[in-house]
Amino acid sequence: MANRGENRSRRPGSQAFREFMGSHWAPRPDAAPERSAVADRLPARARAAGEPFPGERLVVPAGTLKARNNDNDYRFRAHSAFAHLSGLGGEKEPDAVLVLEPRSDGTHEAVLYFRPRASRASEEFYADSTYGEFWVGARPSLAEVQAQTGLRCAHIDTLRDALAKDAGQVRLRIVPGVDAKVEAMVNEVRQQAGLPFGGDARGSDEKLEERLSEIRLRKDDFELSELRHAVEVTKAGFEDIIRSLPRAIGHHRGERVIEGAFGAVAREEGNGLGYDTIAAAGNHANTLHWMDNDGEVRPGDLVLVDAGVEVDSLYTADITRTLPVSGRYSPAQARVYQAVLDAAEAALARANEPGVRFRDVHDAAMAVIADRLEQWGVLPVSAAESLSVEGQQHRRWMPHGTSHHLGLDVHDCAQARREMYQDALLEPGMTFTIEPGLYFRADDLSVPEELRGIGVRIEDDVQVNPDGTVTRISEGIPRTVADVEAWIADVQSR
């Protein structure tokens, strides 16, 4: 059975073919790749990652290719901890492993193990559909990646010996659940050295995973620049969405017209989507993670679009705009939209106050939401009662949180401890979203009929500046009722 997948291939196997295939190739260019913009920041990231673990060997796999169907794989996207410590973006490097090797002074050196390109005289060159140059293009050499990243590089075949060196005297940790083969290798070395392994080592491995999440809570200058770039490209994607709205209205799957318009920009200008696009028209906007995107887009609808471009460095934007399909909001739509916008503004204002904790941003938005629902006679209790721990009735119409950290993952740093995330003070370099919403489902009999079927979310990306102030890095993407209407008219007139 294992060999039946070869039925479609008629690969030559003669010695004459092999000899001829390996000959008469022009020399490869001598020029080394440029040192990447992130390379100078990698030593500081390695120091931060290893600081709680002096004298320990820390193993960070990139991850493996994952089958989409049969022998077709999804595009590769490295584990975010690996991307952060290696500086490698795009689709590099499946099956690679970054090892933080302990030094005598308690710090660590990052060593990158991967499979470099093979000689053109090798069978891999033409026969290996996973790594072969004829199939996937020329892979980099060890020297090229070392020049690009500044990291010491070694062949992946030497990883087992490197992990076993001084094992027992040196403890090993690995980011769990990323690469089963490498994890098994680490556990084998641990077991042979008399170290805890498997389930007995799970707690220590999760401490490494936690640490690698927490060191990304504060972004460096390179990361902040990449996030701003991601927002700029995402704005271009939204403008293509606006251009597509007339066609979406006449299409039986108008939501996918919108999804496709944004996806084209994401691939043309970035690495791709930071996450699957939500293009939710009408009542679909009231399903928080509507990603089927198979519905019609009707005149007079709102369409809630939650989308972000992941740029080549793998940093992503996360923006939501709720657009009036016909170019103008109805009075009821505008009323809901303004309430959500006011909640977003209150959250940003709270973030700019001294001594604010991450959780306070959400509370500020909820106070506005509860107040507005009380004014409309929707809440069964007062806003004050609803905001109490024992109440929370207002959360019927906004059950999600207002903010999450943003970076290499759209929901970045998710393994961080609560005291480092929800309960933490806002600090320079933190980048997060502000995304309140109101969702009135079409079958919700607790709200006035004119509100049923309206779903609105407004999401912006913000960063904490060196002076402690917080600014929207997505300020250039229109967000008020008047500005969105003018934006649509302007884009569609070009």
N, C-alpha and C positions, 0 to 999 in steps of 0.2 A: 504493500500500500504506500509506503514512504516514497517509493520510486515512481509511482504512477503519475505524479505531477510532471515528470519529464516527458510524458507522452507527446506534448505539443512541440517539443524541441528536437531538432535533428542536428545536434552539435557535432562537428567533425572531430575525430579522435586520432587521426593518423599522425605519425611522427613527422611526416613531411609538412603537414599543416601546422603543427606546433612550432617547428623550426622557422617556417616562413612567417607565421604570425608574429613571432618575436623579433623579427629583423626589419631593417630598412625604415626605422623611425627617426625623425629628426631629433636632435638634442633638445632637451627641455630648456626653457628660458632660465638664465642664471640669476635674474633679479629676485631678491628676497622681497616678500610682501612688506608693506609699511607697518610699522608698529601701530597698534590700534589705539584709539583715543582713550580707551578704558584701562590700558595696560598699567599705567602708573598708579592706578588706584587698587590694583589687585593685591599687592603686599599688605596694605592696611586692612583689606577685607579678610585676608588669611589670618592676620594677627587677631582681629576681633573674633573670628570664628573659633580659633583655638584657645583663646585666653582662659576659659574655665577648665581646660583639659591639658595642662602641661604634662609633657612626657608621654602623651597618648597618640596613637596613630588613628587619624580620622579619615573615613572613607566616604566619598560623596559620588555615587554613580550618576551618570548622565541619563540613564534609562536605555531602553531598547526600542527597536522598531516594533510596532504593534500591527497585527494582521487586521485588515479591513474585511477582506473576504478571500478565501483560498490563499493564493500566493501574492496577493496585492496588499501592500502596507499603507497605513495612513502616513501622511507627511510626518517626519520626525520633529518633535519639539522637546528639547532637553528639560529635565527637572529644573525648577527655578533656582534651587540652591546651587546646583552645578553651574548654571548659566551665570549666576552672580559671582561665584568664586573663580570661574575660568574666563569670564568676559566673552565667551563664545555665544553668538546669536544665530539667527537663521535656522538652518536645519542641521547644525553641527553639534556634537559628533555622536551618533548613535554608538552605544556599547562602550563609550569612553568612561574613564573613572578618574576623578581628582582625589589625590591622597594628600592630606596635610601631615607631612612627615615631621615628627618632633625633633627639635634641636636641644642641645645641652642647656641653653639659656632659658628654656621654657617656652620659646616661641615655636612657630611651625613654618616649614617651607612647603609651598604648594607644588606638587609634581603631577603632571598630566599624563595619564596612560591612555593611548588610543591606537587604533590600527592605521598606520600610514599607508600611502599607496604602495602597491607592489611593482616590481619591475615589469616592463612590457614583454619580457621573455617568460613571465610566469603564466600558469594556467589561470590564476585569479584574474589577470588582466582582461581576458575575453570571456571566461566561463562563469564567473561568480556574479550572479545578478544582484547580490546584496552590496558587495564592495568593489566589484570589478569596474575598471575605468571605462570599458566599452559600454557598460550598462548605466552607471550612475555618474560618470565623469571622473576627472582626475582628483583623487583625494590628496590632501596636503602631505608633505613630508614632515618628519619630526623637526627638522631645522626650520621649516617655514612657520610652523605653529609656534615654535619657540621664539622666533623673531617677531611674530605678530603679537603674542601675549606677554612675552618676557618670562614665561614660566618654563621651568625645566621639564622636558618632555621625554617619555620613554615608551617603548613598544608595549602594547597591551599584553603580549605573551610573557612579559617579565613581571606582571603584576603579582602572581602567586608567590614568587620568591620574595618580592619586596614586602608583601604582607606578613610573611613568615619570619622575616629577619628579627631576631631578638624577641619573638613572641613569647609571652610569659613575663619577661622583664618589661615589655611594652604592651600596654593594654590597647585593644582595638574597639572602635565604635564605628557603626555604619548607619547612614540614613536608611531606615527600613522601608520595605515595600516598593523600591524603585527598580531594582534589577535582581531577580531571583537567583540568577547564576552567580553573580558577584557576592550576594548575601550568603549563599551556600558556601562559597569559597572562604569568606571571612569566618563563618561558623566552624568550618573544618579546621582552619588554623587555630581558632580559639580552643576547640576541643582537644586538639593535639598538644596544645601548650598548657592545658589545665586551667583555662580561663572559662568563666561563664559563657554559655553559648545558647543559641536558640531563644526559647522563651525566657530563660534565666537572664539573658542579656537585653531583653526588650526594653526594660526601663532605662538602662544607660544609653541605648541607641536613641530612644525618644528624647532624651535630654539633648543629644546632639541635634536632632531635628528641630527641637524647640529653639536652641541657640541660633541655628542658621536662619530661622524665621525672625527672631528678635533683632538680629543685627541688620535686618532690612527695614526696620521701622523708621529709621532716619536715613534719608537718601543723601548721597554725596552730589557734588555739582554735576557730574556726568549724568547721573540718574535723573536729576531734576531737568536737565536739558533734554534728555530723551523723552521724558513725559510731556514736556511742552511741545516737542515735535509731534508726538503722538496725537495731542489735542489738535494741532494745526491740520494734520492730515485727516483727522476725524471730521473736522469742520468741512473740509472739501467733500468728504463722503456724504454728509448731510445735505450739502448743496446739490449733489447729484440726485439724492432722494427727492428733493423739491422739484428738480427738473422732471423726474419720473412720475410725479403725481398725476398729471393728465392721462398718461398711459395706464397707470395703475387703476384709475377709476373705471376704465373700459375693459379691464382684464378679469377673467373668471378667478384668477388667483392674484389679485392686485397686491396683496401683502408680499408675495414673492417677487413681484416687480420691484418693490421697495427694497427688499432684502438683497436682491441681485445688484441693484444700483450701488448700494453701499459696499457690497463684497468686491465688486470690480475695482473700486478705488483702493480698498484695503490690500488687494494683491498687487495692484499696479504701483502703489506708492509705499507700501510697507511689506512686512512679512506675511500678513494676512489679518484675520479677525482675532481680536483679543478674547472673544467668546462668541457663541452663536447669537446672531442678531435677533432681537425681539422687534417685530413689525406688526403691531397689534392694532387693528382698526376697530372702531365701534366698541361693542361690548367685550371684544377680545382683550382690550386694554385692562380689563378687570381680572384677568388671569395673570398673575405676577410674572411668571416665566413662560409666557406664550411664545413658543418657538416653532410651532407647526407652520405658521405663516402661510396658511393655505386659504385664507378667507378673501372675500371681496372687499373692495374699498369703495364706499358709496359717497356720493356728493353730500356734503353736510356733516360727514363723520369727522371725528378726531382720529388721528393715528399716532399711537405712542410708539416711538422708536428708541430703543435702548441699544446702543451700538458703540463699538470702540475699535480703532485700528491698533494692531500690534506692529510696531516698527521693527526694523531688522535686528535691533538689539534685544528684542522681546519685551520691551516695556510697552504697556498698553494704556490707552485712554479708556474712559467709561462715561459716556454722555447719554443723557436722555432728554429728548425734546418731544412735546406733545403738539403735533401740528394740525391745524385745521385744513382738511383736504381741499376745501373750496376756496381757501385763502383768507377766510375771516371766521372768527369765533362767534357762535351764537351767544345771546345774553347769558343763558344758563351755563354754557361751556366757559365763558369768560369769568363768570362768578367763581366756579370751581378752580379754574386755572389761577386766578388771582389769590385765592386762599392758599394754594400750594406754593405760589411764588412768595407770598408773605412769610410762610413758614420757613422757606429756604433762606430768606433774608434775615430772619430772626436767628436762625442757626449760625449763619456767618457772623452776625453781630456778636453772638455769645462767644464764638470762637476767638474773637478779637479782644475779649476781656482778660485781664490778668488772672493767672492761677486757674485756668479752665482745664478741666479733665475731659477726655474724649467723650465720655458718656453724657456730659452736659450739653453737647451740641444737639444730640437727639432730643433731650428734654426741652430745649428751647423751641424746636420745631413742633413738638407735640403740644406745647402750651397754645400755640397759634391754631393748630388743627382743632383742638378741643374747644377753644373759644369760638371759632367760626361755626362749628357744628352746633354749639349751643345757640348761637344767634339765629341759625336757620331752623331751630326747633327740632333738630334731628336727635340730639342726645336725650336719653330717657332720664338723665340726672343733670346736675349742674356741671360746668366744665371743671370746677374745683374737685367735685366728687369723682368725676371720671379720671382725673389726673392722679388721684390717690392710688396707692398700691392695691387697695381693696376694690377699686373701681375698674378703670381701663376700658370702659365701654367704647371710647373713641377709637380704640385699636381695631374695632370691627371694620373700619374703613381705611385703616393703614396698619396692617399687621407686621410689616417689616421694619427693620432699623433704618435710621436716617443716614448712617455713615459707615464706611469700611475703608481700611487702608488700601492703597493702590500702588502698583509697581510692576514687577515681573508677572505677578498674578493679578487678575482683576480683583479678587478678594485676597489681597496680599497679607503676608505675615499671619496667616490664620492659626498657626501652631503656637503663637506667642502666648505667654501666660496672661491671665486676666489683668493682673496688676501692671503689666507692661502694655496692655492694649486698652480695654474699656475703662479701667480705673487710672490710667496714666495721665499725667499732665501733658498738654500739647507742647512739643519741643521743635526747634528749628530742624527742617529737613523732612518732617512728617508730611506725607501727601495722602489725602483721603477724599472721599466723595461727600457731598451733601445732596440727598435725594429724597425729599419728602414726596408724598403722593396722597391722593384721595381716590377711592375706588368704589363706585356705586354700581353694583351689579344690576343687570336688567330685571332680575327677579327679586330684588330687595324691596320688600313692601314696607320697610321701616323708613324709607326716604320719600320725599315728594316725587311725583311721577316725572317731572321735568328733569330731575337729576339722574334718573335710572338709565343705565347704559353708558354713563360718562365715567371715564377713567383718565386721570391726569397724573403724570410724574414729571418732575423737573430735576435733572441731575447734573451737577457740575463737579469739576475736579479742582481741589484747592490745595495750597501748600503753605506750610508755616515758614515764614521768612527768618533770616538771621536775627532780626530785631524782635521776633516773637509775634509780629502781626501775621494775619492770615489773609491771603488773597486768592481769588479765583484765577486759575490759569486758563480757564475756559471762558473768560470774560468776553472774548471776541465772538462767541457763538450766541446770537440773539436769544433773549429769554423772556422779555416782557410781552404782554399782549400786543401792544402797538409795534414793538420792534420785530416780533415774529411775523406779523401780518405784512409789515413793510419788507422784510427779508424775502418772504415768499414772492411778493410782487416783483421785487428787484431781480431775483434769480431767474424767475420765469420770463422776464422781459429781455434777458440778455440773448 
